[in-house]
C-alpha cells in the first residue's frame, strides 16, 4: 500500500500484525482532511487511545467529543467502531518493541503539538506506579508532581456541615427534545446547566467550580465532601439570572440540587521530590471512598486524621500498615508489623487529609488501619 501524499510506503502484508494479549493496536488512516481514525479492538478504552494518539490520557474527552454520534456512554466503546481522532494528534501508538517486523506509523513531523489540559477525568482509573523516593533513587527520581485532576476529584474532610456558603446546581439549560420539564438528573459531559454561584463569587466567564455531594460524618474529624463534577462558567449571571455553566469533567453522577464551591488547587503541581523521614507523624484511616461491593485497591482514596495543622502538604507520601502486635494470651512470638499499602497525599484541609493509593501489598485496606508519613515535600 503506497501513500505518497504522506511520504509513507508500507506493504499491505506489513500492516497485518498479531499482538500479545492486552496490548494496544493502533490503525491509522487519514482522509483528505487529514483526520486520523482508529478501529476499536477488544480491550481498548478512550483513556488508552488518548495516551497512544495524543500523548496524554487525560485528553480522552477530545476523542469522545468527536464521536458522540456513535459513543453513547464514554465508559463503553466496542470492537469494530471506527473513531475519529483530533487532526493535530502528534503521538501515534508504536508497535510492540519485541516484534521488529511491525512498522511504526507516525504523522508528519511538522504538525503542531496538541494542547494539553492539566486536569482530567476519573471515568478511567489512571495507571500510576509507586514513586521512588530521594533516598532510594536520588539522581533519577522524577518530580512528585500531583496532577491537578487528582486534587480536584479527591474527596476530603470539611466542617461538621460541609463547606459554608455553597452555591447550587439548578436545572439543565437546554430544552429537552421530548415533552418534559428541564433535565434535573444524570447530566453528562459538555451538558449546560444553570448554577446559583457560591456566596461572594461573581462567577465570571471561564471561572471553574466543583460540584459535590456530602458523604458521611466521621466522628471527631468532620464531614466527607465528595466531588462529582468540574463546571466552567460560559455565561456569568446577569440581571438576576442564574449562571450558565458547562460540565467539563465528570467524576460521578451529577444532579440538580448538588452543592457548588470554587476550586481549591493550592499545592497542586509542586515540582519537587519528597524527602524521606524516619519518624513521621502517625494517624488512622478514617474513611475510604469506594464502591461498597469491592475492596479498595490502587488509585482509591483514603482519608485519615492528619491535617494542615500537622504540617502535611500535597505530595507527601504515606505507608498504611498494621502495627506489631504482642498476643499476651499466648506464649507464641509477637506478630511483626504488616505493610499494607503506600499512598500519595492529594488533598489537605484543616480537618484531615486524603491520599491516593499508589501501591498495595495486602488485599484489603480497611478503616482504622494505621498511617505513617514516610516522605515530606521540601
C-alpha positions as CSV (number, residue, x, y, z in Angstrom):
1,X,0.0,0.0,0.0
2,X,1.6,3.3,-1.1
3,X,0.6,6.6,0.5
4,X,2.8,9.1,-1.5
5,X,0.9,12.2,0.0
6,X,2.4,11.4,3.4
7,X,5.7,10.1,2.2
8,X,4.9,6.6,3.6
9,X,5.3,3.3,1.7
10,X,4.1,0.2,3.6
11,X,3.4,-3.2,2.2
12,X,-0.1,-4.5,2.8
13,X,1.3,-7.6,4.5
14,X,3.3,-5.4,6.9
15,X,0.1,-3.8,8.1
16,X,-1.3,-7.2,9.3
17,X,0.1,-8.0,12.7
18,X,-0.8,-10.2,15.6
19,X,-0.4,-8.6,19.1
20,X,0.1,-10.0,22.5
21,X,-2.9,-10.1,24.9
22,X,-3.8,-6.7,26.4
23,X,-1.5,-4.7,24.0
24,X,-3.0,-1.6,22.3
25,X,-3.1,-1.9,18.5
26,X,-3.4,1.4,16.6
27,X,-4.6,1.6,13.0
28,X,-4.2,5.0,11.5
29,X,-6.0,6.3,8.3
30,X,-6.1,9.8,7.1
31,X,-8.7,11.2,4.7
32,X,-8.5,14.3,2.6
33,X,-9.0,16.5,5.6
34,X,-6.0,14.8,7.4
35,X,-8.3,13.3,10.1
36,X,-6.9,10.2,11.8
37,X,-9.1,7.3,12.7
38,X,-8.8,4.3,14.9
39,X,-10.6,1.0,14.6
40,X,-11.5,-0.2,18.1
41,X,-10.0,-3.5,19.2
42,X,-11.0,-5.7,22.2
43,X,-9.7,-4.2,25.4
44,X,-9.4,-0.6,24.0
45,X,-10.5,2.3,26.2
46,X,-10.8,6.0,25.5
47,X,-8.1,6.5,28.2
48,X,-5.7,4.2,26.3
49,X,-6.4,5.8,22.9
50,X,-5.8,9.3,24.2
51,X,-2.4,8.2,25.7
52,X,-1.5,6.5,22.4
53,X,-2.5,9.2,20.0
54,X,-2.4,12.4,22.0
55,X,0.4,11.5,24.4
56,X,-1.8,12.3,27.4
57,X,-4.5,10.0,28.7
58,X,-6.3,13.0,30.4
59,X,-7.2,14.2,26.9
60,X,-9.7,11.4,26.3
61,X,-12.7,13.8,26.2
62,X,-11.2,15.2,22.9
63,X,-11.8,11.8,21.3
64,X,-15.2,11.4,22.9
65,X,-16.3,14.8,21.7
66,X,-15.5,13.9,18.1
67,X,-17.5,10.7,18.2
68,X,-20.7,11.5,20.2
69,X,-22.7,10.3,17.2
70,X,-21.6,6.7,17.9
71,X,-20.5,6.7,21.6
72,X,-23.5,7.0,23.9
73,X,-21.5,6.4,27.1
74,X,-17.7,7.0,27.3
75,X,-17.4,4.0,29.7
76,X,-18.1,1.8,26.7
77,X,-16.6,1.5,23.2
78,X,-17.0,-1.6,21.1
79,X,-14.7,-3.6,18.7
80,X,-15.3,-2.6,15.1
81,X,-16.2,1.0,15.7
82,X,-14.1,3.5,13.7
83,X,-13.4,6.5,15.9
84,X,-12.2,9.9,14.5
85,X,-9.2,11.3,16.2
86,X,-8.2,15.0,16.7
87,X,-6.5,16.1,13.5
88,X,-3.4,17.5,15.3
89,X,-2.6,14.4,17.2
90,X,1.2,14.1,17.4
91,X,1.8,10.9,19.3
92,X,0.8,7.7,17.5
93,X,0.8,4.2,19.1
94,X,4.0,2.4,18.4
95,X,4.3,-1.3,17.6
96,X,5.3,-3.7,20.2
97,X,9.1,-3.4,20.7
98,X,9.8,-7.1,20.7
99,X,8.4,-7.5,17.2
100,X,10.9,-5.8,14.8
101,X,8.8,-6.6,11.8
102,X,6.0,-4.3,12.7
103,X,6.1,-0.8,11.2
104,X,5.8,2.3,13.3
105,X,3.4,4.7,11.6
106,X,4.0,8.4,12.5
107,X,2.2,11.5,11.3
108,X,4.2,14.3,9.5
109,X,6.8,15.9,11.8
110,X,5.6,19.4,11.0
111,X,2.2,19.0,12.7
112,X,1.9,21.3,15.8
113,X,1.6,19.8,19.2
114,X,-1.9,19.2,20.5
115,X,-2.7,21.5,23.5
116,X,-3.0,19.5,26.8
117,X,-5.3,20.0,29.7
118,X,-3.8,19.9,33.2
119,X,-6.8,18.4,34.9
120,X,-8.5,15.2,34.0
121,X,-11.5,12.9,34.5
122,X,-11.8,9.8,36.6
123,X,-14.0,7.7,34.4
124,X,-11.0,5.5,33.7
125,X,-8.6,5.0,36.6
126,X,-5.1,6.3,35.8
127,X,-2.3,3.7,35.9
128,X,0.2,5.3,38.2
129,X,3.2,3.4,39.7
130,X,4.7,3.8,43.1
131,X,7.1,6.8,43.0
132,X,10.8,6.3,44.1
133,X,12.0,8.4,47.0
134,X,15.1,10.5,47.2
135,X,16.9,8.0,49.4
136,X,16.2,5.2,47.0
137,X,17.0,6.8,43.7
138,X,18.5,10.2,44.4
139,X,19.6,11.2,41.0
140,X,17.0,9.6,38.7
141,X,13.9,10.2,40.9
142,X,11.2,12.0,38.9
143,X,9.4,15.1,40.3
144,X,6.4,14.2,42.6
145,X,4.0,16.3,40.6
146,X,0.4,15.8,41.8
147,X,-1.9,16.1,38.8
148,X,-4.5,18.9,39.2
149,X,-7.2,16.3,38.3
150,X,-6.2,14.3,41.4
151,X,-6.6,17.3,43.6
152,X,-10.0,18.3,42.2
153,X,-11.7,15.0,42.3
154,X,-10.4,13.7,45.6
155,X,-12.9,13.5,48.5
156,X,-11.9,15.5,51.6
157,X,-12.8,16.3,55.2
158,X,-14.6,19.6,56.0
159,X,-16.5,21.0,58.9
160,X,-19.4,19.3,60.6
161,X,-21.9,20.5,57.9
162,X,-19.6,20.8,54.9
163,X,-18.4,23.9,53.2
164,X,-20.1,27.2,54.1
165,X,-21.8,29.5,51.6
166,X,-22.0,26.9,48.9
167,X,-23.8,27.5,45.6
168,X,-26.2,25.0,43.9
169,X,-26.7,23.2,40.6
170,X,-30.2,24.1,39.5
171,X,-31.6,22.6,36.3
172,X,-30.4,21.8,32.7
173,X,-30.1,24.8,30.5
174,X,-31.1,23.1,27.2
175,X,-34.7,22.4,26.5
176,X,-35.3,18.6,26.2
177,X,-36.3,17.2,22.9
178,X,-39.3,15.4,24.5
179,X,-42.3,16.8,26.3
180,X,-40.9,17.1,29.8
181,X,-39.5,19.9,32.0
182,X,-35.8,20.8,32.0
183,X,-33.4,18.0,32.9
184,X,-32.6,17.6,36.6
185,X,-30.5,14.5,36.9
186,X,-27.7,12.5,35.3
187,X,-26.0,15.4,33.5
188,X,-23.3,14.4,31.1
189,X,-20.0,15.8,29.8
190,X,-20.5,19.1,27.9
191,X,-24.1,19.5,29.1
192,X,-25.0,23.0,30.0
193,X,-26.7,23.6,33.3
194,X,-27.9,26.6,35.4
195,X,-26.0,27.3,38.6
196,X,-26.5,29.6,41.6
197,X,-23.0,30.8,42.4
198,X,-21.4,30.4,45.9
199,X,-21.6,33.3,48.3
200,X,-19.2,36.1,47.4
201,X,-18.5,34.7,43.9
202,X,-19.3,36.7,40.8
203,X,-19.0,33.6,38.6
204,X,-17.1,35.3,35.8
205,X,-16.8,33.6,32.4
206,X,-14.3,30.7,32.4
207,X,-14.2,30.6,36.2
208,X,-14.4,27.0,37.4
209,X,-16.3,25.4,40.3
210,X,-16.6,21.9,41.9
211,X,-20.0,20.3,42.3
212,X,-20.2,17.9,45.2
213,X,-22.3,15.9,47.4
214,X,-22.0,15.2,51.2
215,X,-20.8,11.8,52.3
216,X,-20.9,10.6,55.9
217,X,-19.9,12.4,59.0
218,X,-16.8,10.9,60.7
219,X,-16.8,11.5,64.5
220,X,-14.2,13.9,65.8
221,X,-12.9,14.6,62.3
222,X,-15.6,16.2,60.0
223,X,-18.0,15.8,57.1
224,X,-16.8,13.9,54.0
225,X,-17.2,16.1,50.8
226,X,-17.3,14.1,47.5
227,X,-16.7,16.0,44.3
228,X,-19.0,15.0,41.4
229,X,-18.1,17.3,38.5
230,X,-16.0,20.3,37.3
231,X,-18.1,23.1,36.0
232,X,-16.9,26.1,33.9
233,X,-18.9,29.3,33.5
234,X,-19.8,30.1,29.9
235,X,-22.2,33.0,30.8
236,X,-21.9,35.0,34.0
237,X,-25.1,35.9,36.0
238,X,-26.8,39.0,34.5
239,X,-29.8,41.0,35.9
240,X,-30.6,38.3,38.5
241,X,-30.3,35.4,36.1
242,X,-28.5,32.2,37.0
243,X,-25.1,31.5,35.7
244,X,-24.8,29.1,32.7
245,X,-22.0,26.5,33.2
246,X,-20.7,23.6,31.2
247,X,-19.8,20.2,32.6
248,X,-16.1,19.9,31.6
249,X,-15.2,16.9,33.8
250,X,-17.4,14.3,35.4
251,X,-16.4,12.3,38.4
252,X,-19.7,10.6,39.4
253,X,-23.3,11.3,38.8
254,X,-24.3,15.0,38.6
255,X,-27.8,16.0,39.6
256,X,-29.8,19.1,40.4
257,X,-29.5,20.4,44.0
258,X,-25.9,19.3,44.4
259,X,-23.8,22.0,46.0
260,X,-21.0,24.0,44.4
261,X,-17.8,25.6,45.7
262,X,-14.9,27.4,44.0
263,X,-11.9,25.1,43.1
264,X,-9.0,24.9,45.5
265,X,-5.8,24.0,43.8
266,X,-3.3,25.1,46.5
267,X,-0.3,22.7,46.4
268,X,-1.1,21.1,43.1
269,X,1.7,20.8,40.6
270,X,4.5,21.2,43.0
271,X,7.7,20.2,41.2
272,X,9.8,18.7,44.0
273,X,10.7,15.2,45.2
274,X,9.6,14.2,48.7
275,X,12.3,13.7,51.2
276,X,12.2,10.5,53.3
277,X,11.6,10.9,57.0
278,X,12.4,8.3,59.7
279,X,9.9,9.2,62.4
280,X,6.9,10.7,60.6
281,X,3.6,11.5,62.3
282,X,1.1,8.7,62.6
283,X,-2.7,8.6,62.2
284,X,-5.6,6.2,61.4
285,X,-7.6,5.6,58.2
286,X,-11.0,7.1,59.0
287,X,-12.8,6.8,55.6
288,X,-12.3,5.0,52.3
289,X,-14.1,6.4,49.2
290,X,-15.2,3.3,47.3
291,X,-18.0,1.2,45.9
292,X,-19.1,-0.8,48.9
293,X,-19.2,-4.0,46.9
294,X,-15.5,-4.0,46.0
295,X,-12.3,-3.9,48.0
296,X,-10.3,-0.7,47.8
297,X,-7.1,-1.0,45.7
298,X,-4.8,1.1,43.5
299,X,-5.9,4.7,42.9
300,X,-8.6,4.6,45.5
301,X,-8.8,7.4,48.0
302,X,-8.3,7.0,51.8
303,X,-8.9,9.8,54.3
304,X,-7.1,10.0,57.6
305,X,-6.9,12.2,60.6
306,X,-3.8,14.3,60.0
307,X,-4.4,17.8,58.7
308,X,-2.7,21.1,57.6
309,X,-2.2,21.8,61.3
310,X,0.2,18.9,61.4
311,X,2.3,20.4,58.6
312,X,1.0,18.0,56.0
313,X,1.4,19.0,52.3
314,X,0.1,17.8,48.9
315,X,2.8,15.4,47.6
316,X,3.8,13.9,50.9
317,X,3.9,10.1,51.0
318,X,2.4,7.6,53.5
319,X,2.5,4.0,54.4
320,X,-0.6,2.1,55.5
321,X,0.3,-0.7,57.9
322,X,-0.8,-2.9,60.8
323,X,1.4,-2.3,63.8
324,X,3.4,-5.0,65.5
325,X,1.3,-6.9,67.9
326,X,2.1,-9.0,71.0
327,X,-0.5,-11.6,71.9
328,X,-0.1,-11.8,75.7
329,X,-2.7,-14.6,75.9
330,X,-0.3,-16.9,74.1
331,X,3.3,-17.9,74.6
332,X,4.0,-17.7,70.9
333,X,6.1,-15.0,69.2
334,X,4.8,-11.5,68.5
335,X,3.2,-10.6,65.2
336,X,5.5,-8.3,63.2
337,X,4.4,-5.1,61.6
338,X,2.5,-5.8,58.3
339,X,2.9,-3.4,55.4
340,X,-0.5,-2.9,53.6
341,X,-0.1,-0.1,51.0
342,X,1.5,3.2,50.2
343,X,-0.1,6.4,49.1
344,X,0.5,10.0,47.9
345,X,-1.3,12.9,49.7
346,X,-3.5,14.7,47.2
347,X,-5.7,16.9,49.4
348,X,-5.1,18.6,52.8
349,X,-7.6,20.6,54.8
350,X,-7.7,21.9,58.4
351,X,-9.8,18.9,59.2
352,X,-7.9,16.0,57.6
353,X,-6.0,14.7,54.6
354,X,-6.7,12.5,51.6
355,X,-4.2,10.1,49.9
356,X,-4.4,8.1,46.7
357,X,-3.2,4.5,46.9
358,X,0.0,4.1,44.8
359,X,1.0,0.5,45.7
360,X,-0.5,-2.3,47.6
361,X,0.9,-5.4,49.4
362,X,-2.2,-6.8,51.2
363,X,-5.6,-7.5,49.5
364,X,-7.7,-5.4,51.9
365,X,-7.3,-1.8,53.1
366,X,-9.7,-1.1,56.0
367,X,-10.8,1.8,58.1
368,X,-8.8,2.0,61.4
369,X,-5.5,0.7,59.8
370,X,-2.5,2.8,60.8
371,X,-1.0,5.5,58.7
372,X,2.6,6.9,58.9
373,X,4.2,9.8,57.0
374,X,7.3,8.4,55.2
375,X,8.3,11.3,53.0
376,X,7.6,15.0,53.0
377,X,7.7,17.7,50.3
378,X,10.6,20.1,50.8
